[in-house]
Every structure is written in structure tokens, then in C-alpha cells.
Amino acid sequence: MSRSVFLITPPFTQLNTPYPATAYLKGFLNTKGISSFQADLGIEVTLALFSKHGLIRLFEYIAASGPEKLSENTARIVSLQDDYIHTIDAVILFLQGKNPTLAHLICKRDFLPEASRFGQLDDLVWAFGSMGTQDRAKHLATMYLEDLSDLIQECVDTHFGFSRYAEKLSRSANSFDELYDALHQGYTYIDHILTGLLAKHMEAVQPAMVAISVPFPGNLYAAFRCGQWIRKNYPSVKIAMGGGFPNTELRSLSDPRVFEFVDFITLDDGEAPVEQLISFIEGNRTTAELKRTFLLQDGTVTYVNNAQCHDYKQSQVGTPDYGDLLLDRYISAIEVVNPMHSLWSDGRWNKLTMAHGCYWGKCTFCDISLDYIRIYEPVAAALLCDRMETIIAQTGQNGFHFVDEAAPPALMRALALEIIRRKLTVSWWTNIRFEKSFTRDLCLLLKASGCIAVSGGLEVASDRLLGLIQKGITVAQVARVNRHFTEAGIMVHAYLMYGFPTQTAQETIDSLEMVRQMFQAGILQSAFWHQFTMTAHSPVGLEPAKFNVQKETEETGSFANNDIMHIDPTGADHESFSYGLKKSLLNYMHGACLDFPLSKWFEFKVPKTSVAPDYIVKALLEEEPGSIKPTSKVVYMGKQPSLEVITKSKKGSSWEMASLTFQNKKEKLSISVQPEQGRWLADILLQLSVTNVKTYTLQEVRASYEAAGLEDFELFWDNKPVNTLYRSGLLAL
């Protein structure tokens, strides 16, 4: 019997980079000697559809089977079909990075056919003036593809979307009925493309088991379509489903009809459950030995979780393996003019995890009761760098997105030091908590290691509500941390939330004012507003009365159960603020309208802000609590200085001074100290070099200073000459 496993990501996730779940699983299976093949059917369907041959077939299908009456926009696209067919291959090559000179043609605005999406364009000079021709062209090319997407939605498949497919059938689907009915209707145009690609892979791989990863609601319909097709055409092949959607939504699954499409649904970390399933299929395990797995037994949905089977440590799961994937054919799009969203969707990012779970694990809106958050386990920095080097060698890409819930500052420091020691050239970004551990010096170290951006939850910029959320931060603290990142040259993106239980209109406006002041101060470059959603596994969802809200119903559905409709009797009409919050933010990100009264963004009367207009500026001027302690680690990232002892004279007296000259990539820096101090400093910088494995604490540096017979360490170390050396890489971490 074949031991091969076919790992599938169904349409659609991101177009620019593979979703990492199957790569993680493939890396683990490698450690067990189990052969596997993976496919991202999302990018494969996209490339089949958006090609010269694909568009010819699409327009032929619309002519033969499309609606009799077309909207004005769709009629325009159909009339320009030759222009679309003629340009599509060149545009896709451009978005794959293989045809960069096409940017000049695209930006002239007479190469691509334009339909309604181009009417929604931001002022391109305003939006992309500082970003250059390539990004402007990517945005225009993305609008071109979005026009074609609108055509497909109207004439071919109403479920179609670039990063999601049939999402509305899956989101908050307490009942399986609507999805079940859709799956028993005839194949859509996209379904035919999908199953055609699936058929080729199944014929080539001949797996014993297919494992389908479903990270988001927008993958669920296609996942079941794949399972349905495999059931019909390969009835002996077992089908397992796992991923983010089942992990959060299907924990109380009871509808047996789901198992007409799959044999098993696993929850949480997939390594141990998948290994047990493979052994079970081979006849080496009983049903009772399965790990966190739903299956159908005697017509009833049964959950089996063998307590004797333990999950693997992060050090044991292997390195993600991106083999088999079409890495050079992903598409970099720029859909919205948001710096962080651009980073997310533009370019190929290898995805890794610094730590499993969240080291904070207290936020009341978060699923902290579930293992993917609750169980915190960091990966050693050396092992992370080993994995990075392996992935770079395999993919040829040196960009990394660490997909942590919140990357721990101490591990980020250790990782940065390891990257610098190994002289790796990488660019990376991750999600963080805005906590005071991110000092000026730590941010400079992170930048030196290749960190280009961080994203973190400011959530509701109100200290009362941050307390209810148990975020463990204050607005003033976030401002100071953001300044450290910004001054180091690291972009900061903030996740913003409105509609948290009991949030008043006053607090919503005050939150907006805090955000406005941060943009005005130049310490925030990107942000996005999300409306609060109550989830079943969060503290708010588990104990709504504690937060003065009520569930609309206590009924548990037989299918998906995560997002909970709730009533907030004391809060504001949160939905009404949505448009104004997002419109103001779009302008703030471009440095526009920062002096507008907040009331201008809303079409209804809102309270005046109660926040002082200089609140953030004052917070930035406040003296920060001492972050440098005797146990702080001191490292030196710069080049060794040249030392020259010179004689100075004045009014008949002379004395010697040591001049140390530091050369860095941007400037030359010189300091003058006493000769004995200069010789000691030059010597200690050698020991503090970041290339050394041993690191020294400030206490050890002081002991070395005093052992050399020198006096007044604080006066020397905290004085201006040494204090300015952070610009040449002398950091206290």
C-alpha cells in the first residue's frame, strides 16, 4: 500500500506566496520518512484562468452560456475581450517579476483595457508618488485583474474572489444546509477548472491519503468540492481535513453529512493527528488511538483524542519544505494602498514561526482557551536560523514572514544576534505586542538583522478598554515603542478595533484622536480598523455577562460555531462608525487631513474628543523608566575603531587625549576620552563584538573597567562620548 500523502491547499488564499500549512506538514513528514506531495490549487486555478488560453475559453463560455443581459461594465469588458486576451500573459509575467519593463507601458494608461475598477483608483501620484513605477504598475495591473474578477462574478460564478471562494457560504455557517445544497448542484465554471487540476495531481501522486488544509472560510467550499470529487473517483483514498477553520469553527461538529465529503477532521497542531491517521490507514492503529480527530462511527459524529499520544515539540517538527510548489509563478499584487497590506500581498515570503502559541495569552477578545494560543513554546534562535538557511537554499528567497501570534522580544533579540553572527542577508517582519521591552537599542538591533516591519494590536486606543481587554499596555507606552521602531527605520502597522463591549461613542472618537496624533507625530505608518467579533473560545464569548453583553442565542449549531452574534446594550451603535473610521485612516496614512475636525469624517453628530491635542507629544517627551539594567547585555555591531593618542595644549599646559574614530555605513564618528579609557574601550569593544558567541552584561563590562584601575564608570559610560556610540552599533539590550 502507498504511504504517500497528498497535501492540498484549496482555492483561494494569497496569490503572492504559499499558505505555509502544507509546507509545515511536509517538513514534518520528511522527518518520519513518509513521502508526500503538496499543491496550492489556488494559484494553479488562478494561472489556468488568467492566461491567454484561459480567457479565450472564458469569453467563449460567456458568449454561449452567460446571462442574456449584461451590466454596462460587463458589456464593456466583453467588447474589449481581444485587448484582455492580448495582454493577459504579459501582465501575469509582470506580476510574477519576470517582465519588469512592462511597468512603463502599464503606467502610461493606454496599454491595459480599463473598466469600473479603474474608476475607484486613488490619486496615483498621491498614493504612489514616493513608491515608484513598479508599484504603481502593480496596482494598475491588479485593478485590471479585479475587472476580470467582476466579469467572472457576474457572468460565470457568483462565488469567485481572488483571496476567497464561496466565503459567504462558510462564514458563521451554524448550519451545513446552504453549503450542502451548493455542493449538490452542478459544477461551476471554476469547479471544472479545479477538479481538472486535481485529477492530474491524483493520477500522478496516487496517494493513500489526501490531507486538505482549510485556513479560512474562503477555502471551505473548494475543500469539500475536492473531497467530493476524490470520493467519487478514488473511493479507496482516505480524506482528512484540518487547518485554521476547523480549529476554531468545527470544534462542536455534529452534522454527519459533512462526512460525505471527508473521512476525518483533525483539530489544532496537525503533526501528531496526521501521523496517527497514516498508521490507522495502514492498519497499525485502532480508532481509539487517533489524536484530536472527528470521524463517523455508526452514523454518529465521534471525536477521538488519545491522551497517550503526545504532540511533538517545536524542535522535533522539522523544517518547512516548500518543494513541489510553483514558487516562481506566484503573483505579486497591490490591491489597496496600505503599506502593510502591500507588504502582505507583494513579493514572496517564506513563512516560519518563532514560537508556538502566545507568551501573553490574556487578551479577552482572543481564543486563549484553545491550544494554538494557550500552549506557548519558543524555538531556539540557532534552530530558527538553521531552518532559515535551509529554506533559503531551497526557495532562493530570503524574505521571511514570522507568523507568530506575538513574537517574544527576548527571542527576537536572540534571533537577530544569530542572524548577524551568521552574516545572513534576510528581510523579515512579524507580529508583536507593543511592550516596553522594545527599547531604542533593541529596535536598532532588529533593524540591523533585517527586520523591516512589525504589526501589533493597539486595538481600542483607550486605557479603560485596554484594561478590559487585558492587553497589558497603555496608549502612551505604545507611542514610545512606536517611536523606537520608527526611528530605527522599521515600519509600524497597528491593528485597531472598534465595537468592544461597552465601548461608548466618546471612546470611539477618542480612539480615533489617539490614532490621528500618532500619525501626526510620524510614529505610525500603517493601520487597519476591525470591528470586534465575539468568538466562542474567548473570555468574552465564554463569560459575556462579565463584559456586560449578551449572546443573541445559546443554541449551538451542528456545523460551524465560533463567531457569536451578541447584543451590547450599553455600547454605541458601533456599525455606524465603520465608514468614517476607515476613510479617515486612509487619509492619515498618506499624511492628509490630519488637521480636519474628527466630526468631518462622520455623517451624524459625534461627541468632541476629550483627548488633549498634545497627548501623544507629551507622552513622547516623558522620561522613560530606566531600561538599562546591570543585567542588560551589551553588544557592539560596528567595525573596530582606530585609536590615536594625541597631545593637546592650552595656555602653556599640555595633556594627552585618546581619539577613537568609528566608520559606519553612513558616517564617520569620532570621540575623545582619556588615554587609559580609550585603550580600555578599544579592547572591550573587541570582546563585545556581535560575532562573539559569548555576550557580556553591563555588570561584567563595569567589572572589566574597574579591574583596569579606572574610576567613575557611570560618569564615563553615561557621558556624551560613549552615549553617542549607539549610532555606530554599541547597544545595551
TILUMKOL-410601 format. One record per residue (C-alpha): x, y, z; chain. Coordinates in steps of 0.05 Angstrom, whole numbers. Layout:
       px       py       pz   c
        X        Y        Z   A
...
% end
This chain:
       px       py       pz   c
        0        0        0   A
       25       70      -17   A
       48      112       42   A
       44      175        1   A
        4      234       27   A
      -24      288      -19   A
      -26      355       17   A
      -75      406      -13   A
      -89      480       -2   A
     -155      492      -38   A
     -173      558      -72   A
     -162      614      -51   A
     -113      644       -2   A
      -57      692      -23   A
      -34      699      -94   A
       37      722      -77   A
       61      667      -32   A
       40      597      -10   A
        0      589       54   A
       50      551       97   A
        8      496      129   A
       23      442       78   A
       97      462       77   A
       99      453      153   A
       66      385      147   A
      111      363       91   A
      172      383      131   A
      147      341      189   A
      131      280      146   A
      202      284      119   A
      228      270      189   A
      185      207      191   A
      206      181      123   A
      135      189       96   A
      132      213       24   A
       86      270        8   A
       68      317      -49   A
       36      385      -39   A
       -3      431      -85   A
      -32      501      -78   A
      -93      493     -121   A
     -109      567     -111   A
      -50      592     -151   A
      -59      536     -202   A
     -132      554     -215   A
     -113      628     -219   A
      -59      615     -271   A
     -104      570     -312   A
     -159      621     -312   A
     -117      683     -324   A
      -79      662     -385   A
      -89      673     -459   A
     -120      604     -468   A
     -160      612     -403   A
     -191      679     -425   A
     -207      653     -494   A
     -246      596     -462   A
     -278      643     -411   A
     -304      692     -464   A
     -329      634     -507   A
     -366      606     -446   A
     -397      674     -431   A
     -420      681     -504   A
     -451      611     -502   A
     -478      606     -431   A
     -473      674     -398   A
     -532      718     -380   A
     -573      749     -436   A
     -569      819     -407   A
     -502      845     -385   A
     -489      904     -340   A
     -457      965     -373   A
     -390      948     -341   A
     -391      875     -361   A
     -413      892     -432   A
     -353      939     -437   A
     -305      883     -415   A
     -336      834     -465   A
     -329      885     -521   A
     -255      893     -503   A
     -242      819     -498   A
     -189      819     -552   A
     -149      871     -512   A
     -154      827     -449   A
     -134      764     -487   A
      -76      801     -520   A
      -48      830     -455   A
      -62      777     -401   A
        1      734     -408   A
       47      795     -407   A
       11      822     -345   A
       17      757     -307   A
       91      752     -325   A
      100      823     -299   A
       65      807     -233   A
      109      746     -227   A
      170      791     -231   A
      192      763     -298   A
      175      823     -343   A
      192      886     -302   A
      200      933     -361   A
      125      926     -376   A
      114      974     -318   A
      129     1033     -363   A
       76     1012     -413   A
       25      998     -358   A
       36     1066     -325   A
       22     1103     -390   A
      -51     1081     -382   A
      -61     1064     -455   A
      -37      991     -454   A
      -87      957     -408   A
     -162      958     -421   A
     -197      994     -364   A
     -266      981     -334   A
     -301     1001     -269   A
     -245      984     -221   A
     -203     1039     -251   A
     -256     1089     -232   A
     -242     1073     -159   A
     -168     1087     -165   A
     -136     1132     -113   A
      -97     1191     -139   A
      -37     1152     -164   A
       13     1209     -153   A
      -14     1218      -82   A
      -14     1143      -68   A
       49     1120     -105   A
       89     1183     -117   A
      143     1160      -69   A
      138     1087      -87   A
      159     1087     -160   A
      137     1059     -227   A
      138      985     -208   A
       88      992     -150   A
       43     1039     -190   A
       42      988     -247   A
       27      931     -199   A
      -32      969     -172   A
      -59      983     -242   A
      -48      911     -263   A
      -85      889     -200   A
     -144      933     -219   A
     -143      901     -288   A
     -148      832     -257   A
     -203      856     -210   A
     -243      879     -271   A
     -238      808     -298   A
     -258      782     -229   A
     -321      825     -232   A
     -336      795     -301   A
     -330      724     -273   A
     -374      740     -213   A
     -429      769     -256   A
     -428      721     -314   A
     -396      656     -292   A
     -391      643     -217   A
     -420      689     -164   A
     -375      656     -111   A
     -310      677     -144   A
     -259      721     -108   A
     -183      726     -111   A
     -168      710      -38   A
     -233      673      -22   A
     -282      628      -56   A
     -355      619      -35   A
     -337      652       31   A
     -408      674       47   A
     -430      600       46   A
     -379      586      101   A
     -376      646      146   A
     -416      636      210   A
     -450      576      179   A
     -481      546      241   A
     -520      500      195   A
     -488      458      140   A
     -552      464       98   A
     -533      520       50   A
     -464      493       37   A
     -491      422       29   A
     -542      445      -22   A
     -489      484      -61   A
     -445      422      -64   A
     -502      381      -93   A
     -514      430     -150   A
     -477      424     -216   A
     -404      443     -221   A
     -390      517     -232   A
     -341      540     -285   A
     -287      547     -231   A
     -304      478     -203   A
     -289      447     -271   A
     -220      481     -273   A
     -207      460     -201   A
     -226      387     -209   A
     -188      383     -275   A
     -124      404     -240   A
     -139      358     -181   A
     -149      299     -229   A
      -79      308     -258   A
      -47      310     -190   A
      -85      249     -164   A
      -65      210     -226   A
        8      228     -215   A
       12      221     -139   A
      -34      160     -127   A
      -37      176      -52   A
      -62      133        4   A
      -89      195       39   A
     -106      266       19   A
      -98      319       73   A
     -135      384       57   A
     -116      447       95   A
     -172      497      105   A
     -143      560      137   A
     -202      607      123   A
     -277      606      108   A
     -260      624       36   A
     -226      556       27   A
     -281      512       55   A
     -327      504       -6   A
     -269      485      -52   A
     -242      437        1   A
     -309      400        2   A
     -311      401      -74   A
     -243      368      -75   A
     -264      316      -24   A
     -328      302      -62   A
     -290      291     -128   A
     -239      246      -94   A
     -294      205      -61   A
     -326      193     -128   A
     -264      179     -169   A
     -216      149     -117   A
     -263      116      -66   A
     -207       78      -32   A
     -167      141      -16   A
     -179      169       53   A
     -190      244       61   A
     -172      286      122   A
     -186      359      134   A
     -152      406      183   A
     -128      478      189   A
     -150      544      219   A
     -223      539      200   A
     -237      471      232   A
     -193      490      292   A
     -238      548      310   A
     -305      535      277   A
     -316      460      278   A
     -299      441      350   A
     -372      423      365   A
     -386      390      298   A
     -445      341      299   A
     -474      341      228   A
     -459      272      197   A
     -469      299      126   A
     -400      331      130   A
     -370      261      125   A
     -400      250       56   A
     -341      293       33   A
     -284      275       81   A
     -267      216      126   A
     -232      254      182   A
     -228      324      210   A
     -169      339      256   A
     -161      397      305   A
     -102      441      326   A
      -29      422      310   A
      -31      373      253   A
       33      333      261   A
       12      280      312   A
      -60      272      285   A
      -36      262      214   A
       17      212      235   A
      -35      173      274   A
      -82      174      214   A
      -29      147      167   A
      -15       90      216   A
      -90       78      223   A
     -100       74      147   A
      -42       24      144   A
      -76      -19      196   A
      -25       -4      251   A
      -71       37      296   A
     -142       28      322   A
     -195       82      320   A
     -185       94      394   A
     -112      113      382   A
     -128      172      338   A
     -109      242      361   A
     -158      301      362   A
     -198      272      305   A
     -272      273      285   A
     -299      214      245   A
     -365      180      232   A
     -379      117      272   A
     -445       80      264   A
     -475      142      232   A
     -455      187      290   A
     -401      241      291   A
     -349      219      342   A
     -290      256      370   A
     -229      215      389   A
     -170      242      427   A
     -119      191      451   A
      -88      223      514   A
      -29      175      509   A
       -8      206      443   A
       32      269      456   A
       44      328      409   A
      113      340      382   A
      158      394      409   A
      174      450      361   A
      246      426      357   A
      221      359      331   A
      174      380      274   A
      227      392      221   A
      238      450      174   A
      180      472      129   A
      190      443       59   A
      166      485        1   A
      182      432      -51   A
      131      416     -105   A
      100      486     -102   A
      104      533     -162   A
      147      583     -125   A
      167      623     -186   A
       96      631     -211   A
       62      667     -153   A
       33      736     -168   A
       51      800     -130   A
      -10      845     -129   A
      -23      912      -96   A
      -97      916      -85   A
     -103      971      -33   A
      -58     1029      -18   A
      -39     1008       52   A
       35      998       67   A
       26      935      109   A
      -26      903       63   A
       22      918        6   A
       77      882       44   A
       29      824       56   A
        8      815      -16   A
       71      837      -54   A
      131      791      -60   A
      147      720      -39   A
      153      710       36   A
      178      646       68   A
      135      633      129   A
      163      610      195   A
      143      611      268   A
      188      635      325   A
      143      608      379   A
       81      565      383   A
       24      600      418   A
       25      667      453   A
       71      685      511   A
       20      736      537   A
      -44      695      529   A
      -91      742      567   A
     -128      785      515   A
     -202      777      528   A
     -224      780      454   A
     -175      725      434   A
     -184      649      432   A
     -137      639      491   A
     -173      576      513   A
     -150      539      450   A
      -84      503      446   A
      -58      543      386   A
      -57      604      432   A
      -53      572      501   A
        8      527      493   A
       69      572      488   A
      134      540      464   A
      190      581      433   A
      241      554      383   A
      315      564      398   A
      346      620      357   A
      401      575      329   A
      349      524      304   A
      308      581      273   A
      369      605      235   A
      384      533      213   A
      314      529      185   A
      320      597      152   A
      385      575      117   A
      352      510       94   A
      292      547       66   A
      335      600       30   A
      375      544       -3   A
      310      510      -25   A
      269      570      -48   A
      322      621      -68   A
      283      673      -29   A
      310      708       33   A
      247      744       56   A
      213      716      119   A
      145      729      150   A
      144      701      221   A
       70      684      231   A
       71      685      307   A
       11      706      348   A
       60      753      382   A
      135      744      375   A
      170      747      442   A
      221      805      449   A
      275      762      481   A
      272      711      425   A
      271      766      373   A
      335      793      405   A
      368      724      404   A
      346      712      332   A
      373      780      310   A
      440      766      343   A
      444      698      310   A
      426      726      241   A
      481      779      248   A
      533      728      273   A
      519      683      213   A
      521      743      165   A
      454      723      135   A
      424      773       88   A
      350      769      102   A
      290      815      107   A
      236      796      157   A
      174      820      193   A
      128      794      246   A
       71      808      294   A
       86      835      364   A
       57      864      428   A
       75      938      437   A
      110      927      503   A
      164      968      536   A
      217      913      523   A
      224      943      453   A
      275      996      472   A
      312     1041      424   A
      373      995      425   A
      333      931      414   A
      297      962      355   A
      365      983      325   A
      389      911      333   A
      327      883      299   A
      335      932      241   A
      408      911      233   A
      387      838      228   A
      338      853      171   A
      273      869      207   A
      234      915      161   A
      165      918      194   A
      124      898      254   A
       49      895      264   A
       15      896      332   A
      -51      906      366   A
      -64      976      392   A
     -137      952      389   A
     -180     1005      423   A
     -135     1065      437   A
     -167     1076      505   A
     -134     1058      571   A
     -201     1038      602   A
     -217      989      546   A
     -145      965      541   A
     -153      946      614   A
     -217      907      599   A
     -182      873      542   A
     -124      857      590   A
      -76      878      536   A
      -23      897      586   A
       -5      961      551   A
      -23     1035      553   A
      -31     1084      496   A
       29     1125      520   A
       72     1062      522   A
       51     1043      451   A
       70     1113      428   A
      140     1107      457   A
      151     1037      429   A
      127     1060      361   A
      177     1117      363   A
      234     1068      377   A
      214     1025      317   A
      203     1084      271   A
      269     1118      289   A
      305     1052      276   A
      274     1050      206   A
      223      994      219   A
      152     1005      193   A
       97     1000      245   A
       27      975      229   A
      -27      977      283   A
      -88      932      287   A
     -145      976      311   A
     -211      953      340   A
     -278      987      349   A
     -341      959      380   A
     -311      925      441   A
     -365      911      493   A
     -388      974      530   A
     -347     1020      483   A
     -382     1087      480   A
     -385     1137      423   A
     -339     1182      464   A
     -287     1126      469   A
     -291     1112      395   A
     -278     1185      378   A
     -223     1189      430   A
     -190     1127      400   A
     -191     1159      331   A
     -159     1221      361   A
     -103     1179      391   A
      -91     1147      324   A
      -92     1215      289   A
      -40     1242      337   A
        5     1181      325   A
        4     1192      250   A
       15     1266      260   A
       76     1251      304   A
      103     1205      250   A
      106     1144      295   A
       54     1102      259   A
       57     1087      184   A
        0     1037      173   A
      -63     1014      208   A
     -129      979      197   A
     -195      982      235   A
     -231      916      251   A
     -299      912      283   A
     -300      870      346   A
     -327      799      337   A
     -346      756      396   A
     -317      686      389   A
     -337      624      425   A
     -269      608      455   A
     -250      678      480   A
     -262      702      552   A
     -316      749      525   A
     -351      692      489   A
     -344      645      548   A
     -368      695      600   A
     -407      750      564   A
     -443      775      627   A
     -375      793      657   A
     -367      843      599   A
     -440      868      602   A
     -461      837      535   A
     -509      782      517   A
     -509      726      465   A
     -567      730      417   A
     -578      656      427   A
     -549      600      469   A
     -562      550      414   A
     -502      511      388   A
     -505      496      314   A
     -489      428      285   A
     -435      455      239   A
     -393      519      250   A
     -393      552      318   A
     -344      607      330   A
     -369      677      313   A
     -425      694      361   A
     -478      747      348   A
     -484      790      410   A
     -522      848      440   A
     -484      906      472   A
     -539      944      510   A
     -493      998      539   A
     -447     1009      479   A
     -452     1055      419   A
     -481     1038      351   A
     -414     1010      330   A
     -431      995      258   A
     -447     1068      243   A
     -374     1088      256   A
     -344     1040      206   A
     -341     1083      144   A
     -315     1146      179   A
     -261     1108      216   A
     -235     1075      153   A
     -239     1138      110   A
     -201     1180      160   A
     -148     1126      167   A
     -137     1123       92   A
     -122     1197       92   A
      -78     1195      154   A
      -35     1141      122   A
      -19     1190       66   A
       -6     1247      114   A
      -70     1282       91   A
     -126     1316      130   A
      -91     1309      197   A
     -118     1377      216   A
     -191     1360      199   A
     -240     1362      257   A
     -259     1290      273   A
     -333     1305      262   A
     -319     1316      188   A
     -309     1241      178   A
     -380     1223      201   A
     -448     1238      172   A
     -480     1240      241   A
     -467     1280      303   A
     -408     1254      344   A
     -381     1279      410   A
     -319     1323      412   A
     -256     1287      432   A
     -237     1292      505   A
     -164     1276      489   A
     -115     1335      497   A
      -88     1355      428   A
      -17     1344      451   A
      -28     1279      489   A
       18     1237      446   A
       72     1291      440   A
       73     1296      516   A
       76     1221      523   A
      137     1221      477   A
      171     1275      518   A
      161     1237      584   A
      225     1207      611   A
      222     1132      601   A
      234     1087      660   A
      306     1062      661   A
      311     1005      612   A
      385      993      620   A
      400      948      680   A
      463      915      706   A
      439      851      673   A
      429      884      605   A
      471      852      551   A
      520      898      516   A
      538      883      444   A
      578      920      392   A
      557      913      319   A
      606      962      288   A
      676      959      260   A
      735      966      306   A
      755     1039      316   A
      823     1069      300   A
      857     1095      363   A
      904     1153      364   A
      934     1186      426   A
      945     1260      414   A
      975     1316      456   A
      933     1377      468   A
      958     1443      496   A
      927     1506      522   A
      958     1566      558   A
     1025     1532      569   A
      997     1466      595   A
      991     1402      555   A
      956     1335      564   A
      943     1272      525   A
      875     1250      498   A
      854     1187      461   A
      816     1198      396   A
      775     1139      372   A
      747     1142      302   A
      689     1098      282   A
      669     1085      209   A
      599     1060      194   A
      559     1055      130   A
      532     1125      136   A
      582     1168      172   A
      648     1176      208   A
      643     1186      283   A
      699     1209      330   A
      702     1213      405   A
      756     1237      453   A
      768     1206      522   A
      826     1197      570   A
      882     1153      541   A
      872     1097      592   A
      797     1097      580   A
      808     1098      504   A
      853     1037      506   A
      804     1000      551   A
      745     1019      506   A
      781      995      443   A
      797      929      478   A
      727      918      508   A
      694      931      440   A
      732      872      412   A
      702      828      467   A
      633      858      458   A
      632      844      383   A
      567      814      360   A
      608      760      324   A
      628      730      391   A
      583      675      418   A
      593      699      490   A
      555      762      509   A
      572      807      567   A
      526      842      615   A
      534      915      634   A
      555      890      703   A
      612      850      671   A
      633      910      629   A
      636      952      692   A
      678      899      728   A
      727      899      669   A
      731      975      672   A
      746      975      747   A
      795      917      740   A
      835      961      693   A
      843     1010      750   A
      795     1062      721   A
      746     1102      763   A
      676     1131      757   A
      646     1080      709   A
      577     1113      708   A
      607     1181      693   A
      646     1151      635   A
      593     1104      607   A
      534     1152      612   A
      572     1212      586   A
      563     1240      516   A
      623     1207      481   A
      602     1135      496   A
      528     1152      495   A
      531     1171      422   A
      563     1104      401   A
      495     1071      391   A
      499     1105      323   A
      558     1060      308   A
      527      998      338   A
      542      998      413   A
      477      973      443   A
      451      954      512   A
      397      901      505   A
% end
